[in-house]
Amino acid sequence: MPTHIALLRAVNVGGTGKLPTAELKAMAQRIGFDNPRTYIASGNLVFESDLAGAEAGAKLEAALAEYAGKPVGVIMRTPEALTAVCDSNPFPEAPGNRCVVLFLDGAPPADLQDTLKHQASEQVAAGQREIYTHYVDGMGRSKLVIPAARAGTARNMNTVAKLVQMATG
């Protein structure tokens, strides 16, 4: 049975969108996903399902909307796609907690570099369906604005690597 990775948007960020990991896991079981596993309280779900990724994502979004009373976006990836994200990291020397991957449903904007605001020491690079950012001085001090972020969800490379391990191990 294929393994899927769901990355939820706006879950447990800034005190909004609270969804305990136990409830996310139980929700996944209720809607028919097998062997659901969560990782940290930021909306990461690994599970098995015979459904195609888009179908599984839509089913999860419907359950999340019912739970939250509002739409909650879900970005789906396969273990192979997440492995490719790790392998394609343009900042492999960066500490995993200072390199963030912004996952998108489609390709980043062609003019990505021109859209950035308040960029200082941060390094930004486009991937296939993601944007990599190395926060050289840490995220806490950064004023960087990436307009494309409104359509995606971000995870640091430590989390991405752990999700790959969970999905393939």
PAROZA-310343 format. One line per field, with one value per residue: residue number from 1; residue in three letters; x, y, z of N, C-alpha, C, O in turn. Coordinates in nm, 4 decimals. Layout:
# residues N
num = [NUM; ...] .
residu = [ALA; ...] .
n_east = [X; ...] .
n_north = [Y; ...] .
n_up = [Z; ...] .
ca_east = [X; ...] .
ca_north = [Y; ...] .
ca_up = [Z; ...] .
c_east = [X; ...] .
c_north = [Y; ...] .
c_up = [Z; ...] .
o_east = [X; ...] .
o_north = [Y; ...] .
o_up = [Z; ...] .
***
This chain:
# residues 169
num = [1; 2; 3; 4; 5; 6; 7; 8; 9; 10; 11; 12; 13; 14; 15; 16; 17; 18; 19; 20; 21; 22; 23; 24; 25; 26; 27; 28; 29; 30; 31; 32; 33; 34; 35; 36; 37; 38; 39; 40; 41; 42; 43; 44; 45; 46; 47; 48; 49; 50; 51; 52; 53; 54; 55; 56; 57; 58; 59; 60; 61; 62; 63; 64; 65; 66; 67; 68; 69; 70; 71; 72; 73; 74; 75; 76; 77; 78; 79; 80; 81; 82; 83; 84; 85; 86; 87; 88; 89; 90; 91; 92; 93; 94; 95; 96; 97; 98; 99; 100; 101; 102; 103; 104; 105; 106; 107; 108; 109; 110; 111; 112; 113; 114; 115; 116; 117; 118; 119; 120; 121; 122; 123; 124; 125; 126; 127; 128; 129; 130; 131; 132; 133; 134; 135; 136; 137; 138; 139; 140; 141; 142; 143; 144; 145; 146; 147; 148; 149; 150; 151; 152; 153; 154; 155; 156; 157; 158; 159; 160; 161; 162; 163; 164; 165; 166; 167; 168; 169] .
residu = [MET; PRO; THR; HIS; ILE; ALA; LEU; LEU; ARG; ALA; VAL; ASN; VAL; GLY; GLY; THR; GLY; LYS; LEU; PRO; THR; ALA; GLU; LEU; LYS; ALA; MET; ALA; GLN; ARG; ILE; GLY; PHE; ASP; ASN; PRO; ARG; THR; TYR; ILE; ALA; SER; GLY; ASN; LEU; VAL; PHE; GLU; SER; ASP; LEU; ALA; GLY; ALA; GLU; ALA; GLY; ALA; LYS; LEU; GLU; ALA; ALA; LEU; ALA; GLU; TYR; ALA; GLY; LYS; PRO; VAL; GLY; VAL; ILE; MET; ARG; THR; PRO; GLU; ALA; LEU; THR; ALA; VAL; CYS; ASP; SER; ASN; PRO; PHE; PRO; GLU; ALA; PRO; GLY; ASN; ARG; CYS; VAL; VAL; LEU; PHE; LEU; ASP; GLY; ALA; PRO; PRO; ALA; ASP; LEU; GLN; ASP; THR; LEU; LYS; HIS; GLN; ALA; SER; GLU; GLN; VAL; ALA; ALA; GLY; GLN; ARG; GLU; ILE; TYR; THR; HIS; TYR; VAL; ASP; GLY; MET; GLY; ARG; SER; LYS; LEU; VAL; ILE; PRO; ALA; ALA; ARG; ALA; GLY; THR; ALA; ARG; ASN; MET; ASN; THR; VAL; ALA; LYS; LEU; VAL; GLN; MET; ALA; THR; GLY] .
n_east = [0.0854; 0.0620; 0.2620; 0.1920; 0.2558; 0.1330; 0.1201; 0.0072; -0.1438; -0.1089; -0.1364; -0.1198; 0.0324; 0.1422; -0.0442; -0.2906; -0.5285; -0.5256; -0.4608; -0.4400; -0.1868; -0.2686; -0.5398; -0.5309; -0.4159; -0.6151; -0.8256; -0.7294; -0.7357; -1.0129; -1.1055; -1.0179; -0.7444; -0.4453; -0.2157; -0.1459; 0.0876; 0.2209; 0.4253; 0.5790; 0.3993; 0.3042; 0.1483; 0.2076; 0.1703; 0.2040; 0.1049; -0.0611; -0.2371; -0.4576; -0.5578; -0.5030; -0.2591; -0.3700; -0.6415; -0.6425; -0.5500; -0.7636; -0.9673; -0.8683; -0.8573; -1.1340; -1.2187; -1.0673; -1.1735; -1.4304; -1.3688; -1.2313; -1.3990; -1.3445; -1.1644; -0.8711; -0.5671; -0.3920; -0.0912; 0.0298; 0.2762; 0.4890; 0.6968; 0.9228; 0.9274; 0.9724; 1.2209; 1.3671; 1.3516; 1.5153; 1.7577; 1.8000; 1.8543; 1.9736; 2.1362; 2.3189; 2.5118; 2.4038; 2.2741; 2.0195; 1.8006; 1.8020; 1.7552; 1.4879; 1.2101; 0.9715; 0.6794; 0.4889; 0.1915; 0.2355; 0.4797; 0.7345; 0.7068; 0.8269; 0.9600; 1.0638; 1.2865; 1.2609; 1.0284; 1.0739; 1.0859; 1.2477; 1.4867; 1.7832; 2.0510; 1.9550; 1.9384; 1.7825; 1.6275; 1.4775; 1.2965; 1.1580; 0.8760; 0.8877; 1.0319; 1.3427; 1.4924; 1.7648; 1.8194; 2.0471; 2.1190; 1.9345; 1.5819; 1.4364; 1.5318; 1.4908; 1.3461; 1.2472; 1.0171; 0.8284; 0.6233; 0.5014; 0.4680; 0.2168; 0.0654; 0.1575; 0.3235; 0.5582; 0.8526; 1.1304; 1.4570; 1.5369; 1.2926; 1.1872; 1.3728; 1.3241; 1.0583; 1.0963; 1.2455; 1.0522; 0.8632; 0.9951; 1.1301] .
n_north = [-0.1175; 0.2222; 0.4832; 0.7964; 1.1449; 1.4026; 1.7470; 1.9809; 2.3033; 2.6010; 2.4977; 2.4870; 2.7194; 3.0167; 3.0041; 2.9570; 2.7447; 2.5007; 2.1632; 1.8783; 1.6245; 1.3628; 1.3736; 1.4311; 1.1955; 1.0110; 1.1094; 1.0542; 0.7761; 0.7367; 0.8190; 0.6242; 0.5854; 0.3984; 0.2958; 0.5582; 0.8131; 1.0726; 1.3686; 1.5889; 1.8788; 2.0257; 1.9734; 1.7368; 1.4417; 1.1021; 0.8291; 0.5291; 0.4490; 0.3328; 0.5206; 0.7752; 1.0390; 1.3043; 1.2493; 1.1394; 1.3640; 1.5431; 1.4111; 1.4205; 1.7012; 1.7589; 1.6315; 1.7770; 2.0346; 1.9960; 1.9433; 2.1802; 2.3833; 2.5512; 2.5951; 2.3954; 2.3815; 2.1252; 1.9853; 1.7428; 1.4866; 1.2352; 0.9732; 0.9516; 1.2000; 1.3702; 1.2780; 1.3571; 1.6327; 1.6650; 1.5717; 1.7631; 1.9951; 2.3155; 2.4284; 2.2608; 2.2823; 2.4309; 2.4525; 2.2230; 2.3358; 2.5925; 2.6000; 2.6179; 2.4702; 2.5696; 2.4377; 2.3994; 2.3804; 2.3943; 2.5001; 2.7314; 3.0936; 3.2313; 3.4706; 3.4737; 3.5736; 3.8474; 3.9033; 3.8933; 4.0457; 4.2684; 4.1259; 4.0189; 3.8751; 3.6307; 3.3412; 3.2417; 2.9982; 2.8498; 2.5455; 2.2457; 2.2207; 2.3788; 2.6169; 2.6979; 2.8239; 2.9636; 3.0701; 3.2547; 3.4070; 3.3113; 3.2474; 3.3991; 3.6608; 3.7467; 3.9483; 3.8818; 3.8559; 3.6367; 3.6383; 3.4185; 3.2369; 3.2477; 3.0602; 2.8173; 2.5820; 2.5584; 2.3763; 2.2926; 2.1654; 1.9610; 1.8535; 1.7721; 1.5722; 1.3900; 1.3175; 1.1866; 0.9690; 0.8472; 0.7760; 0.5998; 0.4219] .
n_up = [0.0000; -0.0865; 0.0616; 0.2046; 0.2576; 0.4426; 0.4668; 0.6707; 0.6518; 0.8429; 1.1041; 1.4466; 1.4525; 1.5740; 1.7782; 1.6672; 1.5013; 1.6455; 1.6720; 1.8199; 1.8067; 1.8607; 1.8010; 1.5276; 1.4319; 1.5103; 1.3547; 1.0983; 1.1056; 1.1331; 0.8832; 0.7225; 0.6675; 0.6817; 0.9375; 1.0546; 1.1380; 1.3331; 1.3449; 1.5555; 1.6719; 1.4395; 1.2238; 1.0632; 0.8890; 0.8322; 0.6419; 0.5201; 0.2212; -0.0315; -0.1970; -0.4449; -0.4180; -0.4414; -0.4059; -0.1468; -0.0087; -0.0511; 0.0844; 0.3446; 0.3795; 0.3778; 0.6150; 0.7987; 0.7625; 0.8596; 1.1277; 1.2081; 1.1315; 0.9290; 0.6191; 0.5897; 0.4545; 0.2738; 0.1804; -0.0248; -0.0430; -0.1788; -0.0403; -0.2054; -0.3351; -0.1180; -0.0378; -0.2609; -0.2252; -0.0017; -0.1109; -0.3055; -0.1755; -0.1809; 0.0057; 0.1619; 0.3589; 0.5575; 0.8902; 0.9897; 1.1229; 1.0389; 0.7764; 0.5704; 0.4125; 0.1925; 0.1048; -0.1880; -0.3945; -0.6638; -0.9089; -0.7993; -0.8255; -1.1326; -1.1153; -0.8575; -0.6982; -0.7412; -0.6067; -0.3374; -0.0147; 0.2075; 0.2312; 0.3790; 0.5019; 0.4279; 0.2230; -0.0730; -0.2726; -0.5574; -0.5925; -0.7349; -0.6620; -0.4457; -0.2166; -0.1027; 0.1885; 0.3449; 0.6522; 0.7507; 0.9777; 1.1531; 1.1990; 1.3797; 1.3838; 1.1327; 0.8766; 0.6406; 0.3750; 0.1932; -0.0588; -0.1926; 0.0069; 0.1175; -0.0138; 0.0641; 0.2856; 0.5468; 0.6471; 0.8516; 0.7576; 0.9289; 1.0142; 0.7655; 0.6948; 0.9034; 0.8460; 0.6027; 0.6953; 0.8622; 0.6702; 0.5055; 0.6578] .
ca_east = [0.0000; 0.1472; 0.2774; 0.1684; 0.2935; 0.0465; 0.1722; -0.1068; -0.1135; -0.1625; -0.1712; -0.0373; 0.1223; 0.0996; -0.1563; -0.4154; -0.5353; -0.4840; -0.5032; -0.3486; -0.1413; -0.3515; -0.6649; -0.4995; -0.3979; -0.7478; -0.9011; -0.6784; -0.7892; -1.1577; -1.1360; -0.9741; -0.6016; -0.3783; -0.0898; -0.1126; 0.1882; 0.2401; 0.5550; 0.5672; 0.2673; 0.2966; 0.0684; 0.2767; 0.1038; 0.2505; 0.0048; -0.0757; -0.3703; -0.4621; -0.6008; -0.3996; -0.2225; -0.4672; -0.7658; -0.6199; -0.5437; -0.8993; -1.0412; -0.8170; -0.9035; -1.2762; -1.2270; -1.0115; -1.2702; -1.5379; -1.3121; -1.1916; -1.5031; -1.2913; -1.0715; -0.7322; -0.4982; -0.3051; -0.0007; 0.0658; 0.4010; 0.5276; 0.8298; 1.0235; 0.9324; 1.0366; 1.3626; 1.4247; 1.3650; 1.6382; 1.8733; 1.8150; 1.8758; 2.0851; 2.2133; 2.3467; 2.6002; 2.3249; 2.2125; 1.8827; 1.6994; 1.8105; 1.7181; 1.3444; 1.1517; 0.8331; 0.6154; 0.3831; 0.1195; 0.2921; 0.6142; 0.7499; 0.6976; 0.9489; 1.0253; 1.0730; 1.3841; 1.2090; 0.9125; 1.1175; 1.0902; 1.3258; 1.5907; 1.9127; 2.1496; 1.8880; 1.9594; 1.6571; 1.6413; 1.3583; 1.3032; 1.0526; 0.7483; 0.9226; 1.1278; 1.4375; 1.5463; 1.8652; 1.8173; 2.1859; 2.1218; 1.8212; 1.4498; 1.3862; 1.5755; 1.4642; 1.2305; 1.2186; 0.8798; 0.8188; 0.4802; 0.4535; 0.4431; 0.0723; 0.0060; 0.2288; 0.3497; 0.7029; 0.9120; 1.2761; 1.5160; 1.5354; 1.1601; 1.1764; 1.4521; 1.2533; 0.9427; 1.1480; 1.2795; 0.9266; 0.7914; 1.0717; 1.1943] .
ca_north = [0.0000; 0.3421; 0.5736; 0.9373; 1.2428; 1.5203; 1.8643; 2.0687; 2.4456; 2.6834; 2.4169; 2.5175; 2.8308; 3.1396; 2.9825; 2.9331; 2.6169; 2.3929; 2.0280; 1.7863; 1.5162; 1.2443; 1.3927; 1.4170; 1.0520; 0.9483; 1.1530; 0.9775; 0.6400; 0.7415; 0.8351; 0.5052; 0.5776; 0.2950; 0.3221; 0.7009; 0.8570; 1.2180; 1.4134; 1.7175; 1.9424; 2.1296; 1.9286; 1.6401; 1.3123; 0.9976; 0.7227; 0.4462; 0.4473; 0.2968; 0.6387; 0.8603; 1.1478; 1.4140; 1.1999; 1.1300; 1.5013; 1.5992; 1.3446; 1.4771; 1.8410; 1.7583; 1.5981; 1.8902; 2.1453; 1.9626; 1.9568; 2.3178; 2.4788; 2.6367; 2.5168; 2.3751; 2.3308; 2.0094; 1.9618; 1.6009; 1.4456; 1.0950; 0.9607; 0.9781; 1.3448; 1.4322; 1.2418; 1.4459; 1.7650; 1.6591; 1.5560; 1.8841; 2.1106; 2.3961; 2.4781; 2.1428; 2.3176; 2.5037; 2.3703; 2.1841; 2.4232; 2.7249; 2.5839; 2.5927; 2.4392; 2.6120; 2.3453; 2.4591; 2.2867; 2.4040; 2.5570; 2.8669; 3.1943; 3.2485; 3.5924; 3.4583; 3.6641; 3.9844; 3.9204; 3.8921; 4.1758; 4.2793; 4.0241; 4.0627; 3.7687; 3.5062; 3.2885; 3.1831; 2.9282; 2.7781; 2.4033; 2.2044; 2.2639; 2.4294; 2.7273; 2.6748; 2.9460; 2.9489; 3.1849; 3.2575; 3.4624; 3.2557; 3.2977; 3.4938; 3.7969; 3.7745; 4.0292; 3.8369; 3.8250; 3.5601; 3.6399; 3.2856; 3.1580; 3.2447; 2.9434; 2.6960; 2.5527; 2.5446; 2.2854; 2.3003; 2.0448; 1.8546; 1.7918; 1.7034; 1.4493; 1.2976; 1.2654; 1.0874; 0.8513; 0.7841; 0.7222; 0.4979; 0.3316] .
ca_up = [0.0000; -0.0951; 0.1757; 0.1736; 0.3594; 0.4382; 0.5380; 0.6933; 0.6584; 0.9523; 1.2206; 1.5635; 1.4238; 1.6395; 1.8694; 1.5966; 1.4335; 1.7347; 1.6388; 1.8870; 1.7196; 1.8850; 1.7275; 1.3847; 1.4087; 1.5205; 1.2370; 0.9843; 1.1187; 1.1081; 0.7407; 0.6513; 0.6392; 0.7597; 1.0047; 1.0612; 1.2336; 1.3322; 1.3945; 1.6227; 1.6638; 1.3359; 1.1115; 0.9787; 0.8970; 0.7414; 0.6466; 0.4008; 0.1616; -0.1735; -0.2712; -0.5035; -0.3280; -0.4471; -0.3465; -0.0026; 0.0404; -0.0510; 0.1929; 0.4702; 0.3875; 0.4152; 0.7582; 0.8730; 0.7558; 0.9534; 1.2620; 1.2385; 1.0953; 0.8231; 0.5368; 0.6303; 0.3366; 0.2879; 0.0678; -0.0248; -0.1050; -0.1670; 0.0205; -0.3079; -0.3569; -0.0018; -0.0469; -0.3633; -0.1631; 0.0799; -0.1999; -0.3872; -0.0882; -0.2307; 0.1199; 0.2453; 0.4695; 0.6579; 0.9954; 0.9529; 1.1820; 0.9750; 0.6360; 0.5697; 0.2828; 0.1753; 0.0112; -0.2682; -0.4807; -0.7980; -0.9189; -0.7452; -0.9314; -1.2121; -1.0683; -0.7122; -0.6368; -0.7508; -0.5183; -0.1969; 0.0519; 0.3311; 0.2345; 0.4319; 0.4814; 0.3897; 0.0880; -0.1191; -0.4002; -0.6021; -0.6243; -0.8280; -0.6037; -0.3140; -0.2064; 0.0053; 0.2479; 0.4502; 0.7435; 0.7978; 1.1136; 1.2265; 1.1602; 1.4786; 1.3525; 0.9919; 0.8353; 0.5050; 0.3347; 0.0691; -0.0899; -0.2315; 0.1279; 0.1460; -0.0795; 0.1003; 0.4258; 0.5621; 0.7448; 0.8457; 0.7001; 1.0289; 1.0070; 0.6368; 0.7045; 0.9925; 0.7737; 0.5074; 0.7745; 0.9044; 0.5552; 0.4350; 0.7540] .
c_east = [0.0902; 0.1470; 0.2626; 0.2167; 0.2059; 0.1075; 0.0570; -0.0606; -0.1787; -0.2114; -0.0694; 0.0673; 0.0661; -0.0227; -0.2894; -0.4125; -0.4909; -0.5452; -0.4042; -0.3116; -0.2242; -0.4833; -0.6428; -0.4841; -0.5323; -0.8341; -0.8590; -0.7312; -0.9374; -1.1895; -1.0729; -0.8277; -0.5390; -0.2483; -0.0540; -0.0118; 0.2019; 0.3806; 0.5437; 0.4349; 0.2646; 0.2294; 0.1405; 0.2128; 0.1609; 0.1507; 0.0082; -0.2205; -0.3577; -0.5086; -0.4802; -0.3749; -0.3251; -0.5993; -0.7548; -0.6153; -0.6805; -0.9822; -0.9976; -0.8618; -1.0492; -1.2923; -1.1740; -1.1071; -1.3858; -1.4902; -1.2913; -1.2999; -1.4574; -1.1940; -0.9314; -0.6627; -0.4055; -0.2199; 0.0490; 0.1986; 0.4195; 0.6614; 0.9417; 1.0386; 1.0016; 1.1858; 1.4328; 1.4427; 1.4927; 1.7618; 1.9027; 1.8405; 1.9964; 2.1748; 2.2511; 2.4366; 2.5249; 2.2737; 2.0656; 1.7746; 1.7040; 1.7829; 1.5729; 1.2983; 1.0066; 0.7731; 0.4972; 0.3106; 0.1770; 0.4310; 0.6193; 0.7386; 0.8325; 1.0291; 1.0447; 1.1656; 1.3346; 1.0942; 0.9518; 1.1244; 1.1726; 1.4329; 1.7210; 2.0136; 2.0876; 1.9207; 1.8328; 1.6794; 1.5129; 1.3908; 1.1934; 0.9149; 0.7718; 1.0186; 1.2121; 1.4851; 1.6451; 1.8650; 1.9532; 2.1939; 2.0069; 1.6907; 1.4002; 1.4207; 1.5356; 1.3378; 1.1850; 1.0707; 0.8878; 0.6704; 0.4228; 0.4193; 0.2945; 0.0063; 0.0706; 0.2374; 0.4971; 0.7403; 1.0632; 1.3309; 1.5251; 1.4034; 1.1438; 1.2517; 1.3835; 1.1317; 0.9846; 1.1796; 1.1536; 0.8578; 0.8640; 1.1304; 1.1011] .
c_north = [0.1241; 0.4254; 0.7166; 1.0233; 1.3653; 1.6293; 1.9632; 2.2126; 2.5072; 2.6010; 2.4446; 2.6241; 2.9544; 3.1233; 2.9616; 2.7939; 2.4993; 2.2604; 1.9332; 1.6693; 1.3896; 1.2546; 1.3802; 1.2696; 0.9792; 0.9841; 1.0721; 0.8342; 0.6367; 0.7507; 0.7250; 0.4974; 0.4739; 0.3472; 0.4713; 0.7297; 1.0070; 1.2488; 1.5589; 1.7864; 2.0561; 2.0788; 1.8388; 1.5041; 1.2204; 0.8833; 0.6409; 0.4526; 0.4061; 0.4144; 0.7085; 0.9766; 1.2598; 1.3734; 1.1922; 1.2696; 1.5653; 1.5394; 1.4005; 1.6222; 1.8484; 1.7291; 1.7125; 2.0091; 2.1207; 1.9832; 2.1036; 2.4207; 2.5786; 2.5518; 2.5116; 2.3114; 2.2154; 1.9990; 1.8190; 1.5796; 1.2952; 1.0892; 0.9926; 1.1285; 1.4146; 1.3982; 1.3313; 1.5875; 1.7690; 1.6556; 1.6822; 2.0097; 2.1914; 2.4514; 2.3625; 2.1720; 2.3873; 2.4076; 2.3436; 2.2724; 2.5647; 2.7190; 2.5376; 2.5683; 2.4831; 2.5233; 2.4142; 2.3504; 2.2849; 2.4631; 2.6957; 2.9689; 3.2117; 3.3696; 3.5919; 3.5606; 3.8085; 4.0108; 3.9303; 4.0338; 4.1640; 4.1698; 4.0847; 3.9522; 3.6380; 3.4698; 3.2151; 3.1203; 2.8521; 2.6314; 2.3716; 2.2555; 2.3155; 2.5461; 2.6982; 2.8098; 2.9092; 3.0785; 3.1895; 3.3036; 3.4117; 3.3211; 3.4068; 3.6383; 3.8401; 3.8582; 3.9878; 3.8063; 3.7555; 3.5536; 3.5033; 3.1988; 3.1497; 3.1198; 2.8126; 2.6743; 2.5168; 2.4441; 2.3035; 2.1653; 1.9309; 1.7793; 1.7144; 1.5705; 1.3459; 1.2376; 1.1619; 0.9585; 0.7752; 0.7140; 0.6071; 0.3921; 0.2316] .
c_up = [0.0000; 0.0337; 0.1268; 0.2902; 0.3389; 0.5250; 0.5499; 0.7041; 0.7819; 1.0704; 1.3295; 1.5349; 1.4909; 1.7275; 1.8001; 1.5369; 1.5187; 1.6912; 1.7050; 1.7957; 1.7390; 1.8083; 1.5763; 1.3479; 1.4115; 1.4000; 1.1147; 0.9876; 1.0857; 0.9595; 0.6552; 0.6139; 0.7331; 0.8197; 1.0108; 1.1721; 1.2205; 1.3809; 1.4362; 1.5906; 1.5621; 1.2102; 1.0135; 0.9991; 0.7898; 0.7544; 0.5177; 0.3542; 0.0160; -0.2590; -0.3333; -0.4083; -0.3249; -0.3826; -0.1944; 0.0593; 0.0498; 0.0628; 0.3289; 0.4864; 0.4300; 0.5644; 0.8443; 0.8742; 0.8525; 1.0973; 1.2995; 1.2093; 0.9902; 0.7406; 0.5979; 0.5104; 0.3698; 0.1624; 0.0804; -0.0958; -0.0867; -0.0934; -0.0801; -0.3317; -0.2400; 0.0041; -0.1477; -0.3098; -0.0787; -0.0096; -0.2805; -0.3054; -0.1383; -0.1194; 0.2131; 0.3644; 0.5831; 0.7657; 0.9603; 1.0092; 1.1237; 0.8259; 0.6326; 0.4273; 0.2858; 0.0672; -0.0553; -0.3460; -0.6216; -0.7937; -0.8537; -0.8587; -1.0019; -1.1643; -0.9160; -0.6487; -0.6371; -0.6540; -0.3714; -0.1412; 0.1796; 0.3434; 0.2836; 0.4015; 0.4331; 0.2448; 0.0476; -0.2556; -0.4314; -0.6270; -0.7246; -0.7850; -0.4629; -0.3275; -0.0834; 0.0569; 0.3572; 0.5300; 0.8132; 0.9434; 1.1998; 1.1856; 1.2533; 1.4503; 1.2117; 0.9719; 0.6948; 0.4857; 0.1997; 0.0336; -0.1279; -0.1105; 0.1619; 0.0891; -0.0362; 0.2492; 0.4396; 0.6703; 0.7381; 0.7976; 0.8010; 1.0240; 0.8771; 0.6416; 0.7930; 0.9231; 0.6698; 0.5812; 0.8162; 0.7876; 0.4867; 0.5279; 0.8058] .
o_east = [0.1850; 0.0462; 0.3140; 0.2180; 0.2047; 0.1418; 0.0144; 0.0464; -0.2897; -0.3152; 0.0510; 0.1784; -0.0484; -0.0969; -0.3920; -0.3064; -0.4252; -0.6668; -0.2956; -0.3940; -0.2476; -0.5327; -0.7269; -0.5339; -0.5600; -0.9074; -0.9433; -0.7670; -0.9837; -1.2902; -1.0742; -0.7894; -0.5765; -0.1801; 0.0581; -0.0231; 0.1954; 0.4454; 0.5019; 0.3685; 0.2273; 0.2500; 0.1352; 0.2019; 0.1657; 0.1155; 0.0721; -0.3135; -0.2604; -0.4996; -0.3692; -0.4610; -0.3634; -0.6619; -0.8458; -0.6701; -0.7107; -1.0582; -1.0805; -0.9004; -1.0855; -1.3710; -1.2293; -1.1201; -1.4330; -1.5650; -1.3286; -1.2927; -1.5244; -1.1469; -0.8810; -0.6963; -0.3482; -0.2718; 0.1035; 0.2294; 0.3708; 0.7317; 1.0427; 1.1502; 1.0801; 1.2671; 1.5447; 1.5392; 1.5687; 1.8585; 2.0171; 1.8475; 2.1087; 2.2772; 2.2184; 2.4383; 2.5780; 2.2348; 1.9966; 1.6671; 1.6189; 1.7867; 1.5392; 1.3410; 0.9288; 0.8117; 0.4159; 0.3628; 0.1676; 0.4921; 0.5199; 0.7587; 0.9380; 1.1519; 1.0423; 1.1261; 1.3629; 1.0650; 0.8704; 1.1630; 1.1675; 1.4653; 1.7640; 2.0570; 2.1601; 1.9293; 1.7806; 1.7416; 1.4485; 1.4986; 1.1419; 0.8462; 0.6889; 1.0775; 1.1598; 1.5146; 1.6136; 1.9058; 1.9704; 2.2675; 1.9842; 1.6889; 1.3292; 1.3467; 1.5462; 1.2375; 1.0959; 1.0077; 0.9459; 0.5979; 0.3067; 0.3494; 0.2511; -0.0983; 0.0417; 0.1684; 0.5537; 0.6705; 1.1181; 1.2600; 1.5212; 1.4013; 1.0921; 1.1999; 1.3844; 1.1042; 0.9164; 1.1442; 1.1491; 0.8010; 0.8018; 1.1747; 1.1393] .
o_north = [0.1309; 0.4358; 0.7532; 0.9800; 1.4246; 1.6068; 2.0221; 2.2415; 2.4700; 2.6309; 2.4285; 2.6188; 2.9919; 3.2191; 2.9496; 2.7329; 2.4079; 2.2485; 1.9102; 1.6212; 1.3163; 1.1545; 1.3247; 1.2251; 0.8956; 0.8996; 1.0271; 0.7782; 0.5449; 0.6960; 0.7315; 0.4105; 0.4642; 0.4312; 0.5078; 0.6789; 1.0619; 1.1682; 1.6429; 1.7536; 2.1688; 2.1335; 1.8621; 1.4560; 1.2557; 0.8443; 0.6792; 0.4605; 0.4397; 0.4082; 0.7016; 1.0091; 1.3058; 1.4532; 1.2331; 1.2915; 1.6341; 1.6101; 1.4243; 1.6624; 1.9347; 1.7950; 1.7415; 2.0770; 2.2129; 2.0355; 2.1463; 2.5336; 2.6789; 2.4482; 2.6108; 2.2000; 2.2084; 2.0035; 1.7795; 1.6455; 1.2366; 1.1899; 1.0531; 1.1782; 1.5072; 1.4806; 1.3766; 1.6551; 1.8657; 1.7281; 1.7059; 2.1194; 2.1411; 2.5138; 2.3665; 2.0955; 2.4008; 2.2949; 2.4310; 2.2837; 2.6476; 2.8211; 2.4315; 2.6360; 2.4396; 2.5327; 2.4786; 2.2401; 2.1837; 2.4744; 2.7683; 2.9343; 3.2074; 3.3703; 3.6976; 3.6281; 3.8839; 4.1261; 3.9718; 4.1283; 4.0630; 4.1267; 4.1894; 3.9377; 3.5439; 3.5559; 3.1347; 3.1801; 2.7972; 2.5976; 2.4612; 2.3240; 2.2989; 2.5704; 2.6767; 2.8999; 2.8340; 3.1835; 3.1343; 3.2454; 3.4642; 3.4365; 3.4976; 3.7288; 3.9577; 3.8406; 4.0500; 3.7401; 3.8077; 3.4717; 3.4754; 3.0984; 3.0553; 3.0776; 2.7076; 2.7389; 2.4513; 2.4286; 2.3271; 2.0647; 1.8144; 1.6563; 1.6027; 1.4680; 1.2269; 1.1187; 1.0612; 0.8501; 0.6526; 0.6060; 0.5261; 0.2863; 0.1481] .
o_up = [0.0782; 0.1036; 0.0211; 0.4054; 0.2310; 0.6411; 0.4506; 0.7576; 0.8202; 1.1294; 1.3095; 1.5878; 1.4654; 1.7490; 1.8671; 1.5237; 1.4689; 1.6760; 1.6517; 1.7179; 1.6429; 1.7564; 1.5056; 1.2445; 1.3254; 1.3486; 1.0371; 0.8840; 1.0180; 0.9144; 0.5323; 0.5355; 0.8499; 0.7610; 0.9754; 1.2837; 1.1105; 1.4476; 1.3565; 1.4923; 1.5946; 1.1019; 0.8928; 1.1119; 0.6720; 0.8657; 0.4196; 0.4344; -0.0514; -0.3816; -0.2805; -0.3266; -0.2173; -0.3128; -0.1224; 0.1674; 0.1473; 0.1290; 0.4167; 0.5961; 0.5100; 0.6324; 0.9504; 0.9760; 0.9189; 1.1799; 1.4087; 1.2579; 0.9655; 0.7875; 0.6506; 0.4703; 0.4786; 0.0508; 0.1835; -0.1951; 0.0100; -0.0852; -0.0441; -0.3467; -0.2602; 0.0462; -0.1236; -0.3454; -0.0846; 0.0137; -0.3194; -0.3608; -0.1381; -0.1471; 0.3317; 0.4608; 0.6933; 0.7355; 0.9079; 0.9503; 1.1558; 0.7571; 0.6852; 0.3338; 0.3706; -0.0494; 0.0109; -0.3618; -0.6910; -0.6874; -0.8533; -0.9752; -0.9387; -1.1722; -0.8529; -0.5536; -0.5440; -0.6221; -0.2889; -0.2101; 0.2499; 0.4541; 0.2352; 0.2872; 0.4006; 0.1572; 0.1248; -0.3434; -0.3420; -0.6761; -0.7914; -0.8607; -0.3734; -0.4329; 0.0259; -0.0217; 0.4494; 0.4803; 0.9219; 1.0231; 1.3088; 1.1427; 1.2101; 1.4888; 1.1770; 1.0410; 0.6369; 0.5682; 0.1045; 0.0900; -0.0981; -0.1239; 0.2279; 0.1385; -0.0936; 0.3281; 0.3520; 0.7704; 0.6305; 0.7973; 0.7616; 1.0290; 0.8779; 0.5973; 0.7613; 0.9394; 0.6510; 0.5348; 0.8067; 0.8039; 0.4178; 0.4831; 0.8877] .
***
